[in-house]
Structure formats: structure tokens, C-alpha cells
Amino acid sequence: MARPLSEDRRKAILSAATELIAREGLSAATAQIAKNAGVPHGSIFTYFNTKVELVNAVYLDLKRELTDTVVAGLSGATGDREQLYEVWTTWSRWGVANPSKRRALAQLGQSDQITGPTRQAGYDGAAPVLEVIWRVSAQGALAKAPRDYVGALVEALAATTMDFMGASPEKSDAICESGFEALWRALG
């Protein structure tokens, strides 16, 4: 009888893969991932059948963490502006606090190794956050723009804001506020 899989080992593998993907890109070797996770190399393939399955799991794990964090910030927000503000500030602060995760997620998001079903699962999980963005954008100049275009604009503005927040921690709050005002004017 096979031993049950350890959730701690799985998490260690995902964490090590995240760090290495952030640092080395998708060329990160599974042997190095295993070493950094403190598991035998073969253990990677006990938890994930292929490296592609592993990188898809990392992508989905990071998307879920980010989404869960942002959705938690929405709990008390009412009104479109307040909800968008909570999405923005929570997302920006998560990105600045987790630079390796943010870099890994950005690289994975551009990779053709992420499957359609994995992307869809990440998109479906982010529905409460995206609904805020779509609702606000439906009122402004981007009302007729394709949603993926609006999403790409929001992500680009967020990435730029997070880069500047991380580079100037003493001005982080002011940069976050300025980014939000730009977003609000662009969408609303």
C-alpha cells in the first residue's frame, strides 16, 4: 500500500519552484527544485507527473493566494470606488510584499506551458475581483473595449505601480494612491 502524499512536501516543492522560477525562469531544473525543497529528486514526480504539471500547479497556487488575499480585502467595502480601491491596494501591497511570487507569476503568465484549463481555473477563481473591474470599466471610456484588453491595461498599471512602490518604500503609500487615481480615471 502506497504512503499518503505529504501536504508539507507538496508545499515545499511549490515554494522552491516559485523561488527558482522567479530567479531563473522556466528553465529552473527539477533537480534544483527538489534540492531547495529538501526532497529527493524523484519526489517531484510523485507529486507532479511532469515539469509542465508542476509549473501549472505553481501558477494556480500563486493565482489562488493572490485572489484570496484580494477578496479578503473586499469584505467591508461598499460602492464601486471603494471596492476598486480595496482591490488595488491589496493587490499592490501583496505584490510588493512578495516580489518572488510576483515575478514567478508574471513569468508563468507569459508562458505557453500554462494550459488553457489552468488559465481558466485562475480566471474563474478571480471572478469576484474581475467583476469589480468590469463593473467600473463598463461606466467609462473603456466600456466597449474587450475585457482582455482592459485586464491587460490594469495589470500593466499595477505592475508599474508595484515596481515603483518596491523601489521607493518611503513613498510607497503615495505611489499606490497615485496609481489608484490613474486607474480610477482610466476605468471610470
Backbone as ProteinMPNN parsed JSONL, in Angstrom:
{"seq_chain_A": "MARPLSEDRRKAILSAATELIAREGLSAATAQIAKNAGVPHGSIFTYFNTKVELVNAVYLDLKRELTDTVVAGLSGATGDREQLYEVWTTWSRWGVANPSKRRALAQLGQSDQITGPTRQAGYDGAAPVLEVIWRVSAQGALAKAPRDYVGALVEALAATTMDFMGASPEKSDAICESGFEALWRALG", "coords_chain_A": {"N_chain_A": [[0.839, -1.185, 0.0], [0.596, 2.168, -0.896], [2.186, 5.023, 0.538], [0.464, 7.834, 1.974], [0.428, 11.008, 0.33], [2.398, 13.764, 1.351], [1.252, 16.841, 2.43], [2.842, 18.891, 3.356], [5.29, 18.388, 2.062], [4.51, 18.731, -0.589], [3.851, 21.457, -0.56], [6.391, 22.481, 0.033], [7.77, 21.821, -2.295], [6.329, 23.359, -4.195], [6.882, 25.924, -3.191], [9.7, 26.057, -3.42], [9.91, 25.781, -6.196], [8.608, 28.124, -7.005], [10.375, 30.133, -6.069], [12.707, 29.512, -7.563], [11.778, 29.728, -10.216], [11.162, 32.417, -10.25], [13.717, 33.464, -10.041], [15.284, 32.152, -12.032], [13.675, 31.676, -14.185], [11.61, 29.656, -16.397], [13.378, 27.702, -17.024], [14.41, 26.587, -14.801], [15.791, 23.889, -13.108], [14.416, 20.692, -12.314], [15.822, 19.094, -10.555], [17.208, 20.956, -9.001], [15.056, 22.284, -7.883], [14.0, 20.238, -6.295], [16.183, 19.852, -4.564], [16.276, 22.378, -3.25], [13.815, 22.245, -2.033], [14.237, 20.31, -0.223], [13.801, 17.611, -0.689], [13.996, 14.294, -2.132], [14.988, 14.026, -5.584], [13.291, 12.414, -7.189], [10.918, 12.629, -5.819], [9.591, 14.891, -6.702], [8.267, 14.017, -8.964], [6.524, 12.276, -7.897], [4.593, 13.814, -6.833], [3.916, 15.498, -8.923], [3.31, 14.758, -12.218], [4.777, 15.629, -14.441], [7.14, 18.201, -15.4], [5.759, 20.285, -16.567], [3.232, 19.939, -15.449], [3.909, 20.573, -12.829], [4.686, 23.341, -13.077], [2.252, 24.413, -13.837], [0.789, 23.904, -11.54], [2.145, 25.567, -9.751], [1.566, 28.087, -10.882], [-1.259, 28.157, -10.557], [-1.439, 27.94, -7.776], [-0.213, 30.337, -6.951], [-1.926, 32.214, -8.172], [-4.284, 31.648, -6.774], [-3.515, 32.307, -4.136], [-3.017, 35.082, -4.383], [-5.559, 35.969, -5.282], [-7.212, 35.132, -3.121], [-6.18, 36.768, -1.122], [-6.785, 39.344, -2.101], [-9.587, 39.208, -2.346], [-10.282, 38.917, 0.337], [-9.769, 41.483, 1.204], [-11.931, 42.813, 0.219], [-14.059, 42.493, 1.885], [-15.403, 44.419, 3.599], [-15.911, 46.52, 1.961], [-17.919, 48.877, 0.236], [-19.703, 50.084, -2.578], [-18.569, 51.101, -5.823], [-16.118, 52.592, -6.214], [-14.832, 52.345, -3.705], [-14.598, 49.56, -3.521], [-12.975, 48.994, -5.772], [-10.735, 50.401, -4.972], [-9.947, 48.906, -2.722], [-9.346, 46.463, -3.978], [-7.188, 47.313, -5.564], [-5.258, 48.39, -3.685], [-4.791, 46.209, -1.985], [-3.894, 44.249, -3.779], [-1.61, 45.565, -4.842], [-0.019, 45.87, -2.533], [0.337, 43.183, -1.838], [1.891, 42.355, -4.02], [4.227, 43.912, -3.677], [5.087, 42.995, -1.187], [5.658, 40.383, -1.774], [7.836, 39.815, -3.738], [9.197, 37.739, -5.175], [7.19, 35.864, -5.658], [5.51, 37.424, -7.201], [7.164, 37.949, -9.447], [7.527, 35.32, -10.379], [4.867, 34.63, -10.989], [4.334, 36.481, -13.02], [6.124, 35.615, -15.005], [5.179, 33.018, -15.433], [2.614, 33.605, -16.307], [3.091, 34.501, -18.87], [3.91, 32.296, -20.169], [3.765, 29.604, -22.513], [3.487, 27.151, -21.487], [1.578, 27.037, -19.561], [-1.501, 25.678, -19.253], [-4.656, 25.852, -21.046], [-6.94, 25.028, -19.438], [-5.834, 25.465, -16.877], [-5.316, 28.22, -16.888], [-7.97, 29.082, -17.158], [-9.049, 28.164, -14.748], [-7.665, 29.814, -12.95], [-8.66, 32.278, -13.771], [-11.414, 31.903, -13.308], [-11.38, 31.64, -10.518], [-10.679, 34.191, -9.811], [-12.943, 35.644, -10.241], [-14.625, 37.283, -8.44], [-13.0, 39.527, -8.05], [-12.432, 40.379, -10.638], [-14.991, 41.036, -11.438], [-15.482, 43.446, -10.114], [-13.674, 45.116, -11.449], [-14.677, 44.933, -14.096], [-17.239, 45.99, -13.748], [-16.719, 48.652, -13.006], [-15.265, 49.52, -15.255], [-17.195, 49.391, -17.212], [-18.515, 51.745, -17.13], [-17.084, 53.795, -18.22], [-14.677, 55.229, -20.542], [-13.617, 52.905, -21.548], [-15.672, 51.168, -21.899], [-16.609, 49.745, -24.148], [-14.459, 48.303, -24.839], [-12.574, 45.267, -25.335], [-12.619, 42.792, -22.767], [-10.226, 41.424, -22.14], [-8.339, 43.215, -23.034], [-8.805, 45.436, -21.36], [-8.17, 44.194, -18.935], [-5.426, 43.685, -19.386], [-4.451, 46.316, -19.489], [-4.978, 47.143, -16.85], [-3.358, 45.337, -15.438], [-0.819, 46.111, -16.391], [-0.614, 48.738, -15.409], [-0.745, 48.161, -12.698], [1.59, 46.586, -12.378], [3.588, 48.458, -12.979], [3.129, 50.319, -10.941], [3.635, 48.727, -8.652], [6.342, 48.148, -9.093], [7.508, 50.684, -8.735], [6.663, 51.242, -6.127], [8.062, 49.277, -4.72], [10.673, 50.059, -5.264], [10.871, 52.494, -4.003], [10.316, 52.523, -1.012], [9.74, 54.384, 1.01], [8.019, 56.119, -0.202], [5.931, 54.596, -0.857], [3.135, 54.428, -0.117], [2.089, 56.83, -1.188], [2.654, 56.46, -3.896], [1.098, 54.222, -4.437], [-1.446, 55.338, -4.027], [-1.455, 57.288, -6.08], [-1.313, 55.606, -8.302], [-3.76, 54.317, -8.024], [-5.552, 56.473, -8.465], [-4.974, 57.031, -11.123], [-5.813, 54.633, -12.274], [-8.557, 54.681, -11.599], [-9.442, 56.888, -13.053], [-8.853, 56.021, -15.609], [-10.509, 53.797, -15.917], [-13.085, 54.582, -15.027]], "CA_chain_A": [[0.0, 0.0, 0.0], [1.385, 3.393, -1.02], [2.029, 6.015, 1.609], [-0.239, 9.046, 1.537], [1.299, 12.123, -0.009], [2.524, 14.773, 2.402], [0.911, 18.203, 2.009], [4.012, 19.728, 3.651], [6.258, 18.195, 0.978], [3.951, 19.37, -1.781], [4.018, 22.901, -0.379], [7.822, 22.778, -0.061], [8.11, 21.758, -3.717], [5.746, 24.539, -4.834], [7.616, 27.1, -2.726], [11.026, 26.039, -4.046], [9.72, 26.042, -7.62], [8.288, 29.544, -7.131], [11.609, 30.909, -5.901], [13.621, 29.279, -8.684], [11.189, 30.306, -11.427], [11.331, 33.868, -10.122], [15.134, 33.795, -10.212], [15.897, 31.583, -13.227], [12.703, 31.458, -15.247], [11.077, 28.309, -16.544], [14.465, 26.758, -17.237], [14.82, 26.057, -13.493], [15.87, 22.428, -13.157], [13.66, 19.99, -11.277], [16.778, 18.614, -9.537], [17.467, 22.078, -8.097], [13.81, 22.497, -7.147], [13.964, 19.189, -5.261], [17.231, 20.163, -3.575], [15.84, 23.523, -2.457], [12.645, 21.834, -1.247], [14.678, 19.335, 0.776], [13.204, 16.309, -1.002], [14.703, 13.602, -3.21], [14.563, 14.47, -6.916], [12.153, 11.614, -7.629], [9.69, 13.051, -5.121], [8.883, 15.871, -7.532], [7.406, 13.304, -9.904], [5.496, 11.588, -7.118], [3.552, 14.82, -6.622], [3.583, 16.1, -10.212], [3.743, 13.791, -13.237], [5.738, 16.251, -15.357], [7.504, 19.564, -15.022], [4.654, 21.15, -17.01], [2.203, 19.845, -14.409], [4.423, 21.337, -11.68], [4.599, 24.794, -13.288], [0.824, 24.747, -13.815], [0.388, 23.917, -10.129], [2.717, 26.787, -9.171], [0.754, 29.193, -11.397], [-2.576, 28.151, -9.917], [-1.223, 28.206, -6.353], [0.038, 31.773, -6.802], [-3.165, 32.918, -8.513], [-5.222, 31.478, -5.661], [-3.054, 33.113, -2.994], [-3.272, 36.491, -4.683], [-7.009, 36.187, -5.305], [-7.738, 35.028, -1.753], [-5.749, 37.971, -0.397], [-7.546, 40.499, -2.599], [-11.005, 39.033, -1.989], [-10.401, 39.194, 1.775], [-9.79, 42.933, 1.338], [-13.222, 43.334, -0.232], [-15.116, 42.11, 2.826], [-16.213, 45.513, 4.138], [-16.005, 47.615, 1.001], [-19.192, 49.076, -0.459], [-19.566, 51.077, -3.637], [-17.583, 50.744, -6.832], [-14.811, 53.203, -5.987], [-14.228, 51.743, -2.515], [-14.223, 48.177, -3.835], [-11.815, 49.032, -6.654], [-9.614, 50.849, -4.143], [-9.507, 47.756, -1.92], [-8.684, 45.54, -4.908], [-5.926, 47.916, -5.962], [-4.271, 48.496, -2.605], [-4.446, 44.871, -1.505], [-3.092, 43.632, -4.84], [-0.313, 46.244, -4.899], [0.762, 45.548, -1.335], [0.736, 41.782, -1.953], [2.988, 42.288, -4.981], [5.443, 44.485, -3.09], [5.499, 42.133, -0.078], [6.007, 39.06, -2.297], [8.432, 40.062, -5.064], [9.5, 36.486, -5.889], [5.916, 35.307, -6.132], [5.038, 38.302, -8.28], [7.999, 37.686, -10.624], [7.202, 33.981, -10.889], [3.529, 34.685, -11.581], [4.442, 37.222, -14.281], [6.771, 34.736, -15.985], [4.26, 31.918, -15.74], [1.5, 34.15, -17.058], [3.515, 34.684, -20.259], [4.404, 31.018, -20.68], [2.848, 28.723, -23.234], [3.383, 25.9, -20.733], [0.372, 27.09, -18.736], [-2.57, 25.148, -20.092], [-5.934, 26.566, -21.085], [-7.745, 24.765, -18.24], [-5.217, 26.107, -15.706], [-5.615, 29.658, -17.005], [-9.393, 29.26, -16.893], [-9.26, 27.988, -13.305], [-7.193, 31.049, -12.317], [-9.621, 33.319, -14.145], [-12.659, 31.627, -12.577], [-11.155, 31.933, -9.104], [-10.568, 35.649, -9.64], [-14.205, 36.258, -10.675], [-15.104, 38.409, -7.62], [-12.123, 40.676, -8.27], [-12.654, 40.832, -12.008], [-16.325, 41.644, -11.511], [-15.331, 44.849, -9.702], [-13.004, 45.819, -12.555], [-15.593, 45.018, -15.242], [-18.345, 46.888, -13.4], [-16.226, 50.03, -13.073], [-14.869, 49.856, -16.629], [-18.403, 49.483, -18.045], [-19.069, 53.088, -16.992], [-16.198, 54.825, -18.743], [-14.184, 55.236, -21.914], [-13.278, 51.54, -21.957], [-16.895, 50.364, -21.811], [-16.759, 48.874, -25.315], [-13.187, 47.617, -25.082], [-12.576, 43.861, -24.927], [-12.22, 42.599, -21.367], [-8.817, 41.058, -22.008], [-7.591, 44.456, -23.219], [-8.947, 46.177, -20.096], [-7.374, 43.468, -17.951], [-4.004, 43.912, -19.659], [-4.142, 47.683, -19.062], [-4.966, 47.164, -15.385], [-2.151, 44.615, -14.994], [0.358, 46.927, -16.696], [-0.589, 49.835, -14.447], [-0.42, 47.562, -11.398], [2.999, 46.192, -12.376], [4.389, 49.686, -12.895], [2.948, 50.87, -9.59], [4.357, 47.862, -7.709], [7.781, 48.352, -9.3], [7.903, 51.952, -8.115], [6.468, 51.104, -4.681], [9.177, 48.477, -4.205], [11.925, 50.808, -5.408], [10.845, 53.658, -3.109], [9.414, 52.161, 0.094], [9.33, 55.561, 1.778], [6.957, 56.782, -0.959], [5.056, 53.513, -1.295], [1.71, 54.757, 0.027], [1.751, 57.889, -2.141], [2.691, 55.859, -5.231], [-0.099, 53.375, -4.519], [-2.582, 56.264, -4.186], [-1.387, 57.859, -7.428], [-1.679, 54.532, -9.219], [-5.209, 54.117, -7.955], [-6.231, 57.588, -9.121], [-4.814, 56.821, -12.574], [-6.699, 53.516, -12.616], [-9.949, 55.116, -11.489], [-9.734, 57.772, -14.183], [-8.792, 55.227, -16.838], [-11.65, 52.879, -15.993], [-14.378, 55.211, -14.785]], "C_chain_A": [[0.885, 1.249, 0.0], [1.119, 4.331, 0.151], [1.26, 7.214, 1.095], [0.766, 10.168, 1.273], [1.254, 13.168, 1.105], [2.207, 16.164, 1.835], [2.085, 19.149, 2.275], [5.065, 19.603, 2.554], [5.78, 18.885, -0.296], [4.145, 20.879, -1.705], [5.483, 23.312, -0.503], [8.276, 22.769, -1.516], [7.575, 22.987, -4.448], [6.51, 25.809, -4.452], [8.995, 27.177, -3.38], [10.922, 26.336, -5.535], [9.421, 27.521, -7.857], [9.557, 30.386, -7.066], [12.547, 30.743, -7.09], [13.07, 29.835, -9.999], [11.349, 31.826, -11.396], [12.758, 34.276, -10.454], [15.681, 33.363, -11.578], [14.949, 31.426, -14.406], [12.275, 30.002, -15.316], [12.145, 27.267, -16.842], [14.972, 26.168, -15.918], [14.73, 24.527, -13.518], [15.093, 21.791, -12.013], [14.586, 19.45, -10.19], [17.067, 19.717, -8.525], [16.225, 22.396, -7.272], [13.726, 21.501, -6.0], [14.978, 19.486, -4.158], [16.785, 21.304, -2.66], [14.629, 23.204, -1.585], [13.021, 20.841, -0.153], [14.055, 17.956, 0.577], [14.056, 15.619, -2.062], [14.14, 14.018, -4.574], [13.339, 13.713, -7.407], [10.836, 12.014, -6.984], [8.894, 14.068, -5.921], [7.85, 15.141, -8.383], [6.434, 12.35, -9.208], [4.297, 12.53, -6.949], [3.043, 15.423, -7.929], [4.141, 15.185, -11.304], [4.825, 14.329, -14.155], [6.096, 17.642, -14.824], [6.397, 20.538, -15.438], [3.526, 21.114, -15.978], [2.631, 20.633, -13.163], [4.271, 22.836, -11.907], [3.14, 25.257, -13.347], [0.313, 24.805, -12.386], [0.919, 25.171, -9.428], [1.877, 27.992, -9.599], [-0.581, 29.282, -10.655], [-2.473, 28.451, -8.426], [-1.02, 29.706, -6.113], [-1.203, 32.595, -7.129], [-4.169, 32.834, -7.366], [-4.812, 32.305, -4.452], [-3.351, 34.586, -3.205], [-4.766, 36.791, -4.637], [-7.603, 36.134, -3.909], [-7.394, 36.267, -0.937], [-6.588, 39.174, -0.808], [-9.018, 40.393, -2.215], [-11.223, 39.31, -0.503], [-10.459, 40.701, 2.034], [-11.114, 43.562, 0.94], [-14.321, 43.198, 0.811], [-15.973, 43.266, 3.321], [-16.455, 46.646, 3.162], [-17.385, 47.659, 0.348], [-18.989, 50.162, -1.504], [-18.42, 50.726, -4.568], [-16.196, 51.311, -6.551], [-14.113, 52.553, -4.797], [-13.796, 50.302, -2.795], [-12.999, 48.143, -4.747], [-10.571, 49.463, -5.879], [-9.066, 49.683, -3.305], [-8.8, 46.718, -2.788], [-7.28, 46.048, -5.204], [-4.89, 47.896, -4.84], [-3.852, 47.118, -2.095], [-3.545, 44.166, -2.506], [-1.694, 44.244, -4.87], [0.56, 45.872, -3.711], [1.199, 44.086, -1.329], [1.947, 41.663, -2.881], [4.294, 42.814, -4.427], [5.984, 43.589, -1.968], [5.999, 40.768, -0.556], [6.665, 39.181, -3.671], [8.755, 38.786, -5.841], [8.229, 35.864, -6.445], [5.387, 36.127, -7.303], [5.83, 38.059, -9.558], [7.671, 36.326, -11.237], [5.85, 33.997, -11.59], [3.558, 35.419, -12.926], [5.073, 36.347, -15.362], [5.849, 33.604, -16.405], [3.089, 32.401, -16.581], [1.811, 34.343, -18.533], [3.913, 33.374, -20.929], [3.339, 30.228, -21.427], [2.749, 27.35, -22.563], [2.151, 25.874, -19.818], [-0.801, 26.721, -19.639], [-3.822, 26.022, -20.04], [-6.79, 26.301, -19.858], [-7.162, 25.412, -16.971], [-5.489, 27.606, -15.732], [-7.078, 29.933, -16.659], [-9.694, 29.118, -15.406], [-8.795, 29.229, -12.545], [-8.158, 32.198, -12.566], [-10.926, 33.14, -13.364], [-12.524, 31.967, -11.098], [-11.121, 33.427, -8.816], [-11.865, 36.376, -9.98], [-14.678, 37.408, -9.784], [-14.279, 39.687, -7.823], [-12.37, 41.258, -9.659], [-14.009, 41.511, -12.165], [-16.279, 43.116, -11.107], [-14.728, 45.653, -10.85], [-13.947, 45.986, -13.736], [-16.735, 46.003, -14.961], [-17.907, 48.349, -13.513], [-15.912, 50.408, -14.515], [-16.072, 49.994, -17.561], [-18.995, 50.88, -18.032], [-18.259, 54.15, -17.717], [-15.807, 54.636, -20.19], [-13.859, 53.836, -22.433], [-14.485, 50.608, -21.979], [-17.041, 49.37, -22.96], [-15.486, 48.106, -25.633], [-13.294, 46.146, -24.657], [-12.035, 43.712, -23.499], [-10.748, 42.232, -21.227], [-7.914, 42.272, -22.207], [-7.627, 45.293, -21.933], [-8.095, 45.511, -19.016], [-5.885, 43.69, -18.136], [-3.584, 45.322, -19.249], [-4.031, 47.777, -17.538], [-3.707, 46.482, -14.864], [-0.899, 45.436, -15.249], [0.495, 48.095, -15.717], [-0.213, 49.32, -13.056], [1.055, 47.196, -11.322], [3.911, 47.41, -12.242], [4.318, 50.282, -11.493], [3.729, 50.043, -8.575], [5.868, 48.015, -7.854], [8.25, 49.615, -8.583], [7.704, 51.916, -6.592], [7.642, 50.344, -4.06], [10.496, 49.22, -4.246], [12.012, 51.993, -4.451], [9.905, 53.388, -1.94], [8.922, 53.36, 0.905], [8.208, 56.332, 1.093], [5.87, 55.803, -1.389], [3.572, 53.863, -1.232], [1.274, 55.801, -0.994], [1.723, 57.353, -3.568], [1.458, 54.991, -5.445], [-1.34, 54.235, -4.757], [-2.61, 56.867, -5.593], [-1.778, 56.827, -8.478], [-3.172, 54.286, -9.218], [-5.951, 55.231, -8.668], [-6.127, 57.467, -10.641], [-5.744, 55.704, -13.046], [-8.155, 53.962, -12.631], [-10.33, 55.992, -12.69], [-9.718, 57.007, -15.502], [-10.038, 54.36, -17.0], [-12.992, 53.583, -15.92], [-14.657, 56.297, -15.722]], "O_chain_A": [[1.809, 1.363, 0.805], [0.008, 4.421, 0.674], [1.377, 7.578, -0.075], [1.812, 10.253, 1.916], [0.211, 13.414, 1.712], [2.833, 16.602, 0.869], [2.305, 20.096, 1.52], [5.669, 20.601, 2.158], [6.557, 19.541, -0.99], [4.558, 21.505, -2.681], [5.791, 24.359, -1.072], [9.076, 23.611, -1.924], [8.296, 23.594, -5.24], [6.754, 26.668, -5.3], [9.407, 28.242, -3.84], [11.752, 27.062, -6.082], [9.93, 28.107, -8.813], [9.78, 31.25, -7.914], [13.118, 31.721, -7.573], [13.832, 30.36, -10.81], [11.64, 32.441, -12.422], [12.983, 35.315, -11.075], [16.44, 34.098, -12.209], [15.378, 31.079, -15.506], [12.546, 29.216, -14.408], [11.846, 26.074, -16.905], [15.876, 25.332, -15.927], [13.709, 23.96, -13.906], [15.108, 22.286, -10.885], [14.187, 19.356, -9.029], [17.163, 19.451, -7.327], [16.33, 22.739, -6.094], [13.418, 21.873, -4.868], [14.668, 19.385, -2.971], [16.904, 21.207, -1.439], [14.436, 23.812, -0.532], [12.22, 20.561, 0.739], [13.813, 17.226, 1.537], [14.765, 16.288, -2.814], [12.953, 14.324, -4.694], [12.437, 14.316, -7.988], [9.765, 11.767, -7.538], [7.667, 14.109, -5.834], [6.708, 15.582, -8.51], [5.621, 11.697, -9.862], [3.146, 12.096, -6.925], [1.88, 15.811, -8.029], [5.333, 14.876, -11.3], [5.694, 13.58, -14.602], [5.444, 18.175, -13.926], [6.132, 21.51, -14.731], [2.932, 22.148, -15.671], [1.804, 21.282, -12.522], [3.777, 23.541, -11.027], [2.832, 26.379, -12.945], [-0.506, 25.662, -12.053], [0.222, 25.766, -8.606], [1.519, 28.825, -8.766], [-0.976, 30.351, -10.188], [-3.329, 29.142, -7.873], [-1.59, 30.273, -5.18], [-1.501, 33.568, -6.437], [-4.822, 33.821, -7.028], [-5.655, 32.933, -3.811], [-3.873, 35.258, -2.316], [-5.184, 37.768, -4.016], [-8.408, 36.99, -3.544], [-8.213, 36.756, -0.158], [-7.047, 39.936, 0.043], [-9.626, 41.381, -1.804], [-12.246, 39.881, -0.127], [-11.119, 41.146, 2.972], [-11.39, 44.711, 1.283], [-15.411, 43.74, 0.629], [-17.186, 43.098, 3.452], [-17.127, 47.623, 3.492], [-17.942, 46.632, -0.04], [-18.175, 51.065, -1.312], [-17.425, 50.131, -4.153], [-15.204, 50.588, -6.639], [-12.924, 52.241, -4.874], [-12.731, 49.879, -2.346], [-12.084, 47.35, -4.523], [-9.479, 48.943, -6.111], [-7.852, 49.508, -3.2], [-7.78, 46.158, -2.387], [-6.306, 45.303, -5.106], [-3.768, 47.43, -5.038], [-2.676, 46.895, -1.807], [-2.547, 43.554, -2.126], [-0.702, 43.517, -4.919], [1.748, 45.591, -3.871], [2.297, 43.77, -0.872], [2.909, 40.961, -2.571], [5.354, 42.238, -4.673], [7.197, 43.442, -1.819], [6.692, 40.072, 0.186], [6.114, 38.702, -4.663], [8.596, 38.762, -7.062], [8.208, 35.392, -7.582], [4.876, 35.575, -8.277], [5.247, 37.971, -10.639], [7.551, 36.194, -12.455], [5.709, 33.432, -12.674], [2.874, 35.014, -13.867], [4.612, 36.337, -16.504], [5.751, 33.273, -17.586], [2.624, 31.688, -17.47], [0.902, 34.35, -19.363], [4.217, 33.349, -22.122], [2.175, 30.188, -21.03], [2.004, 26.486, -23.027], [1.736, 24.81, -19.359], [-1.055, 27.371, -20.653], [-4.015, 26.816, -19.119], [-7.325, 27.245, -19.278], [-7.909, 25.853, -16.098], [-5.852, 28.193, -14.713], [-7.388, 30.895, -15.957], [-10.504, 29.868, -14.863], [-9.455, 29.655, -11.597], [-8.434, 32.994, -11.669], [-11.474, 34.102, -12.826], [-13.446, 32.518, -10.496], [-11.484, 33.873, -7.728], [-11.887, 37.607, -10.006], [-15.102, 38.434, -10.315], [-14.816, 40.794, -7.77], [-12.501, 42.471, -9.827], [-14.148, 42.457, -12.941], [-16.971, 43.942, -11.703], [-15.211, 46.735, -11.181], [-14.015, 47.066, -14.323], [-17.142, 46.757, -15.845], [-18.636, 49.182, -14.052], [-16.258, 51.505, -14.953], [-15.972, 50.65, -18.598], [-19.881, 51.182, -18.832], [-18.7, 55.294, -17.82], [-16.502, 53.976, -20.963], [-13.833, 53.619, -23.645], [-14.328, 49.39, -22.068], [-17.546, 48.266, -22.758], [-15.446, 47.34, -26.595], [-14.026, 45.823, -23.721], [-11.114, 44.42, -23.09], [-10.088, 42.682, -20.29], [-6.839, 42.348, -21.611], [-6.597, 45.793, -21.482], [-7.383, 46.188, -18.274], [-5.156, 43.864, -17.16], [-2.489, 45.512, -18.72], [-3.115, 48.404, -17.006], [-3.058, 46.992, -13.951], [0.001, 45.458, -14.409], [1.595, 48.398, -15.254], [0.543, 49.965, -12.329], [1.707, 47.464, -10.313], [4.882, 47.392, -11.486], [5.332, 50.698, -10.933], [4.417, 50.605, -7.723], [6.593, 48.013, -6.86], [9.276, 49.604, -7.903], [8.497, 52.499, -5.853], [8.15, 50.724, -3.005], [11.344, 49.04, -3.372], [13.108, 52.446, -4.124], [8.816, 53.959, -1.877], [7.807, 53.342, 1.427], [7.516, 57.119, 1.74], [4.997, 56.142, -2.188], [2.835, 53.62, -2.188], [0.209, 55.673, -1.599], [0.869, 57.745, -4.363], [0.847, 55.024, -6.513], [-2.183, 53.901, -5.589], [-3.667, 56.944, -6.219], [-2.491, 57.142, -9.431], [-3.781, 54.072, -10.266], [-6.895, 54.959, -9.41], [-7.082, 57.767, -11.359], [-6.383, 55.82, -14.091], [-8.897, 53.657, -13.565], [-11.41, 55.843, -13.263], [-10.489, 57.317, -16.41], [-10.556, 54.213, -18.108], [-13.925, 53.241, -16.647], [-15.713, 56.925, -15.643]]}, "name": "protein", "num_of_chains": 1, "seq": "MARPLSEDRRKAILSAATELIAREGLSAATAQIAKNAGVPHGSIFTYFNTKVELVNAVYLDLKRELTDTVVAGLSGATGDREQLYEVWTTWSRWGVANPSKRRALAQLGQSDQITGPTRQAGYDGAAPVLEVIWRVSAQGALAKAPRDYVGALVEALAATTMDFMGASPEKSDAICESGFEALWRALG"}
